[in-house]
Amino acid sequence: MMKSLEDQVVQEELGYQDDEESFFQDIDLLQKHGINVADIKKLKSVGICTIKGIQMTTRRALCNVKGLSEAKVDKIKEAANKLIEPGFLTASEYSEKRRLVFHITTGSQEFDKLLGGGIESMAITEAFGEFRTGKTQLSHTLCVLFWNGVLLFSEHSLYKEKSLTLINTSRPDRLRDIADRFNLDHDAVLDNVLYARAYTSEHQMELLDYVAAKFHEEAGIFKLLIIDSIMALFRVDFSGRGELAERQQKLAQMLSRLQKISEEYNVAVFVTNQMTADPGATMTFQADPKKPIGGHILAHASTTRISLRKGRGELRIAKIYDSPEMPENEATFAITAGGIGDAKE
């Protein structure tokens, strides 16, 4: 069983790696256009490792990099534009680029069907719900499933094909249980998941620089980035309405960085989110007085939003809350000893 899966992955990667090689343009190419090595190292130190990464960064942000003057930044921007034309694409040309998008299975066929195939790359997928609705279990299952010929990753982890996870509730033993379900080697699975624990929202943002550098260092290897949970540290670091504006600004910067990383390196970004009680809901007679935290900033940044709620026993219900292409619908799945699976009739 393992041999056939490995053969399948190898065959699929032969054509896929050719696409990945052309997908990345190393920032070292700037040397051919008069940018010195010292300035390139300064850019790499803040997680800007590709030509596309320069285009995704504002001049003001580049000027904040220690040692880069406005004149140097203008020269770097000019060189980057020579390597990548900033012009428009036809819908047909963009459709061809979108062929590189892949989906990571959730472990449940019904859940995958709801999402149009699974968790999508080059996008941010958000799953929110109360405690015990399966957010972390879904993260762990994703970490393992890439080995099944489809990309699999977990919360704050990296795979080889690897997943990179920033998880506050990661449990290696849980990965072993899920690996047993798919007849996968424990050591191989655990070695292909990278884990980092963030202690503050600032630390979490700093880790994204490391993530970008790691994705560049092993180009085409990492396929999934999971953050569990995206808002937990912001809730602790910023309190009250007086700090709300600053919190939302910092959150917007982090989400913008995540979106750029997902498009720059063609990885799937999966984030979990928490809920809060809406005190005004009783006045409008809403059936459910709870809502996801993060406000409009998080709502607009997420490509696909999934609402999770409890069912009977181990059953959970996933609902498309917002998606650019999938209709509003629901799917029932189960939390099993082997991770996320289909609900039994």
C-alpha positions as CSV (number, residue, x, y, z in Angstrom):
1,M,0.0,0.0,0.0
2,M,2.8,2.4,1.0
3,K,4.8,1.6,-2.1
4,S,1.9,2.3,-4.5
5,L,1.2,5.6,-2.7
6,E,4.8,6.7,-3.0
7,D,4.9,5.7,-6.7
8,Q,1.8,7.8,-7.2
9,V,3.3,10.8,-5.5
10,V,6.6,10.5,-7.5
11,Q,4.8,10.3,-10.8
12,E,2.6,13.4,-10.0
13,E,5.6,15.4,-8.8
14,L,7.6,14.8,-12.0
15,G,5.4,17.2,-14.0
16,Y,4.6,19.4,-10.9
17,Q,8.3,20.2,-10.1
18,D,8.8,21.7,-13.6
19,D,6.0,24.1,-12.9
20,E,7.4,24.9,-9.4
21,E,10.9,25.7,-10.9
22,S,9.3,28.4,-13.1
23,F,7.0,29.6,-10.3
24,F,9.9,30.9,-8.1
25,Q,12.3,33.7,-9.2
26,D,15.1,33.9,-6.7
27,I,16.0,37.4,-5.4
28,D,19.6,36.7,-6.2
29,L,18.7,37.5,-9.8
30,L,18.8,41.2,-8.9
31,Q,22.6,41.0,-8.9
32,K,22.5,40.9,-12.8
33,H,20.7,44.3,-12.6
34,G,23.2,46.1,-10.4
35,I,21.9,45.3,-6.9
36,N,24.8,44.3,-4.5
37,V,24.9,41.1,-2.4
38,A,24.8,43.1,0.9
39,D,21.4,44.7,0.0
40,I,20.0,41.4,-1.1
41,K,21.0,39.8,2.3
42,K,19.1,42.7,4.0
43,L,16.0,41.8,2.1
44,K,16.3,38.2,2.9
45,S,16.7,39.0,6.6
46,V,13.1,40.3,6.6
47,G,11.7,37.4,4.7
48,I,11.8,38.9,1.2
49,C,13.4,36.1,-0.9
50,T,11.8,36.3,-4.3
51,I,11.3,38.9,-7.0
52,K,7.5,38.6,-6.5
53,G,8.1,39.3,-2.8
54,I,9.6,42.7,-3.7
55,Q,6.5,43.6,-5.8
56,M,4.3,42.6,-2.9
57,T,6.1,45.0,-0.5
58,T,5.5,48.8,-0.4
59,R,8.4,51.3,-0.8
60,R,7.7,52.5,2.7
61,A,8.1,49.0,4.1
62,L,11.3,48.5,2.2
63,C,12.7,51.8,3.4
64,N,12.1,50.6,7.0
65,V,14.6,47.7,6.3
66,K,17.8,48.7,8.1
67,G,20.5,49.9,5.6
68,L,18.1,50.6,2.7
69,S,17.8,54.2,1.6
70,E,15.0,55.6,-0.7
71,A,17.5,55.6,-3.6
72,K,18.4,51.9,-3.1
73,V,14.7,51.0,-2.8
74,D,13.9,52.7,-6.0
75,K,16.7,50.9,-7.7
76,I,15.6,47.6,-6.3
77,K,12.0,48.2,-7.4
78,E,13.1,49.2,-10.9
79,A,15.2,46.0,-11.2
80,A,12.4,43.8,-10.0
81,N,10.0,45.3,-12.6
82,K,12.5,44.4,-15.3
83,L,12.4,40.7,-14.2
84,I,8.6,40.6,-13.8
85,E,6.4,42.7,-16.0
86,P,3.7,44.3,-13.9
87,G,1.2,44.4,-16.7
88,F,-2.3,42.8,-17.0
89,L,-3.1,39.2,-18.0
90,T,-6.1,38.0,-20.0
91,A,-8.6,35.8,-18.2
92,S,-7.3,32.9,-20.3
93,E,-3.7,33.5,-19.2
94,Y,-4.7,33.8,-15.6
95,S,-6.7,30.6,-15.9
96,E,-3.5,28.9,-17.0
97,K,-1.7,30.2,-13.9
98,R,-4.6,28.9,-11.7
99,R,-3.9,25.4,-12.9
100,L,-1.1,25.2,-10.3
101,V,-3.7,25.4,-7.6
102,F,-4.1,22.2,-5.6
103,H,-6.4,21.0,-2.9
104,I,-5.6,19.2,0.4
105,T,-8.1,16.6,1.5
106,T,-9.7,17.0,4.9
107,G,-10.1,13.2,5.5
108,S,-13.9,13.3,4.9
109,Q,-15.3,12.9,1.4
110,E,-18.4,14.9,2.3
111,F,-16.3,17.7,3.7
112,D,-14.1,17.7,0.6
113,K,-17.2,17.9,-1.7
114,L,-18.4,20.9,0.3
115,L,-15.1,22.7,-0.3
116,G,-14.8,21.7,-4.0
117,G,-12.0,19.2,-3.4
118,G,-10.5,20.3,-0.1
119,I,-8.4,23.1,1.3
120,E,-7.2,25.3,-1.6
121,S,-3.7,26.6,-2.2
122,M,-3.0,30.3,-3.0
123,A,-5.8,31.1,-0.6
124,I,-6.6,31.6,3.1
125,T,-9.2,29.1,4.4
126,E,-10.6,30.0,7.8
127,A,-12.5,27.6,10.1
128,F,-14.3,29.0,13.1
129,G,-16.4,27.6,15.8
130,E,-16.8,27.1,19.5
131,F,-14.5,24.9,21.5
132,R,-14.8,21.2,20.7
133,T,-16.1,21.7,17.2
134,G,-13.1,20.0,15.5
135,K,-10.8,22.9,14.5
136,T,-7.6,21.5,15.9
137,Q,-8.6,17.9,14.9
138,L,-9.0,19.1,11.4
139,S,-5.6,20.8,11.5
140,H,-3.9,17.6,12.7
141,T,-5.6,15.5,10.0
142,L,-4.5,18.0,7.3
143,C,-0.9,17.6,8.5
144,V,-0.9,13.9,7.9
145,L,-3.0,13.6,4.7
146,F,-0.5,15.0,2.3
147,W,1.1,11.6,2.3
148,N,-1.9,10.1,0.6
149,G,-1.1,11.7,-2.7
150,V,-3.0,14.8,-1.8
151,L,-1.3,17.5,0.3
152,L,-1.8,17.1,4.0
153,F,-0.7,19.5,6.8
154,S,-1.4,20.6,10.4
155,E,-1.7,23.6,12.6
156,H,1.5,25.6,12.6
157,S,3.4,22.9,10.8
158,L,5.6,22.3,7.6
159,Y,5.8,19.1,5.4
160,K,8.2,17.6,2.9
161,E,6.1,17.6,0.9
162,K,6.0,19.3,4.2
163,S,3.6,21.4,6.3
164,L,4.4,24.3,8.6
165,T,2.3,24.8,11.7
166,L,2.0,27.5,14.3
167,I,-0.2,25.7,16.8
168,N,-0.8,26.3,20.4
169,T,-2.5,22.9,20.9
170,S,-0.3,20.6,18.8
171,R,-0.1,17.0,19.9
172,P,2.5,14.7,18.2
173,D,0.7,11.6,19.6
174,R,-2.4,12.7,17.7
175,L,-0.5,12.7,14.5
176,R,0.6,9.1,15.2
177,D,-3.1,8.0,15.7
178,I,-4.1,9.6,12.4
179,A,-1.0,8.1,10.6
180,D,-2.2,4.6,11.8
181,R,-5.5,5.1,10.1
182,F,-3.8,5.7,6.7
183,N,-1.0,3.0,7.3
184,L,1.7,5.6,7.3
185,D,5.1,5.5,9.1
186,H,5.1,7.5,12.3
187,D,8.6,8.8,12.1
188,A,8.2,9.8,8.4
189,V,5.0,11.8,9.3
190,L,6.5,13.5,12.3
191,D,9.7,14.4,10.5
192,N,7.7,16.1,7.8
193,V,5.8,18.5,10.1
194,L,7.5,21.6,11.4
195,Y,6.1,23.2,14.5
196,A,6.6,26.6,16.1
197,R,4.9,28.0,19.2
198,A,4.2,31.8,19.1
199,Y,3.9,33.5,22.5
200,T,2.8,37.0,21.4
201,S,1.1,38.5,18.4
202,E,4.5,40.2,17.6
203,H,6.3,36.9,17.9
204,Q,3.7,35.3,15.6
205,M,4.4,38.0,13.0
206,E,8.1,37.6,13.3
207,L,7.7,33.8,12.7
208,L,6.2,34.6,9.3
209,D,9.6,36.0,8.2
210,Y,11.1,32.7,9.1
211,V,8.3,30.9,7.3
212,A,9.0,32.9,4.1
213,A,12.7,32.2,4.4
214,K,12.1,28.5,4.9
215,F,9.7,28.3,2.0
216,H,12.3,29.9,-0.2
217,E,15.2,27.8,1.1
218,E,13.3,24.6,0.3
219,A,11.4,25.9,-2.7
220,G,8.4,23.7,-3.8
221,I,8.7,21.4,-0.7
222,F,6.3,23.1,1.7
223,K,2.7,23.0,0.8
224,L,0.7,23.9,3.9
225,L,0.8,26.5,6.6
226,I,-1.6,26.2,9.5
227,I,-2.1,28.8,12.3
228,D,-4.2,27.7,15.2
229,S,-5.5,30.1,16.3
230,I,-5.1,33.3,14.3
231,M,-6.8,35.5,16.9
232,A,-5.9,33.9,20.3
233,L,-2.8,36.0,20.9
234,F,-4.4,39.2,19.6
235,R,-7.1,38.8,22.2
236,V,-4.5,38.7,25.0
237,D,-2.2,41.4,23.7
238,F,-4.9,44.0,23.0
239,S,-7.8,44.7,25.3
240,G,-10.7,47.0,25.3
241,R,-12.0,49.4,22.6
242,G,-9.1,51.7,23.2
243,E,-6.7,49.3,21.6
244,L,-9.1,47.9,19.0
245,A,-7.9,50.1,16.1
246,E,-4.3,49.1,16.7
247,R,-5.2,45.4,17.0
248,Q,-7.1,45.4,13.7
249,Q,-4.3,47.2,12.0
250,K,-1.8,44.6,13.2
251,L,-4.2,41.8,12.2
252,A,-4.6,43.2,8.7
253,Q,-0.8,43.3,8.3
254,M,-0.5,39.7,9.3
255,L,-3.3,38.5,7.1
256,S,-1.9,40.5,4.2
257,R,1.5,38.8,4.8
258,L,-0.2,35.4,4.8
259,Q,-2.0,36.0,1.6
260,K,1.2,37.1,-0.1
261,I,3.0,34.0,1.2
262,S,0.3,31.7,-0.1
263,E,0.5,33.3,-3.6
264,E,4.2,33.7,-3.7
265,Y,5.0,30.1,-2.8
266,N,1.8,28.4,-3.9
267,V,0.9,27.0,-0.5
268,A,-2.4,26.4,1.3
269,V,-2.9,28.6,4.3
270,F,-5.4,27.2,6.9
271,V,-6.3,29.3,10.0
272,T,-8.6,28.6,12.9
273,N,-10.6,31.2,14.7
274,Q,-12.6,31.6,17.9
275,M,-16.1,32.8,18.7
276,T,-17.5,35.5,20.9
277,A,-21.0,36.2,22.2
278,D,-22.8,39.1,20.5
279,P,-24.6,41.1,23.2
280,G,-26.7,42.8,20.6
281,A,-28.0,39.6,19.0
282,T,-30.9,39.2,21.4
283,M,-32.3,42.6,20.4
284,T,-32.5,41.5,16.7
285,F,-33.9,38.0,17.6
286,Q,-31.0,36.2,16.0
287,A,-31.1,32.4,16.4
288,D,-27.4,32.2,17.1
289,P,-26.0,35.0,19.3
290,K,-22.3,34.0,18.7
291,K,-20.1,35.3,15.9
292,P,-16.4,34.8,14.8
293,I,-14.0,37.3,16.2
294,G,-11.6,39.4,14.0
295,G,-14.3,41.7,12.6
296,H,-14.5,42.8,8.9
297,I,-10.7,42.7,8.6
298,L,-10.5,38.9,9.0
299,A,-13.8,38.4,7.1
300,H,-12.5,40.2,4.0
301,A,-9.0,38.6,4.1
302,S,-10.2,35.0,4.2
303,T,-10.9,33.5,0.8
304,T,-13.1,30.7,2.2
305,R,-14.8,30.8,5.6
306,I,-16.1,27.6,7.2
307,S,-18.5,27.6,10.2
308,L,-18.2,24.5,12.5
309,R,-20.8,23.5,15.0
310,K,-21.5,20.5,17.2
311,G,-23.8,17.7,16.3
312,R,-24.8,14.5,18.2
313,G,-22.0,12.6,19.8
314,E,-18.8,12.8,17.7
315,L,-20.6,14.3,14.7
316,R,-19.8,17.9,13.6
317,I,-21.5,20.1,11.0
318,A,-19.5,22.3,8.6
319,K,-21.1,25.1,6.7
320,I,-19.8,27.3,3.9
321,Y,-20.0,30.8,5.5
322,D,-18.3,32.6,2.7
323,S,-16.7,31.5,-0.6
324,P,-16.0,33.0,-3.9
325,E,-17.1,29.9,-5.9
326,M,-18.8,27.4,-3.6
327,P,-22.5,27.7,-2.8
328,E,-23.7,28.0,0.8
329,N,-24.2,24.4,1.9
330,E,-23.6,22.0,4.8
331,A,-21.7,18.7,5.3
332,T,-21.6,16.4,8.3
333,F,-18.4,14.8,9.4
334,A,-17.1,12.8,12.4
335,I,-14.2,13.2,14.7
336,T,-12.7,9.7,15.0
337,A,-9.6,8.1,16.6
338,G,-8.0,8.5,13.2
339,G,-8.8,12.2,12.8
340,I,-11.5,13.7,10.6
341,G,-13.7,11.2,8.7
342,D,-17.1,10.7,7.2
343,A,-20.1,10.4,9.4
344,K,-21.5,6.9,9.6
345,E,-25.2,6.4,8.7
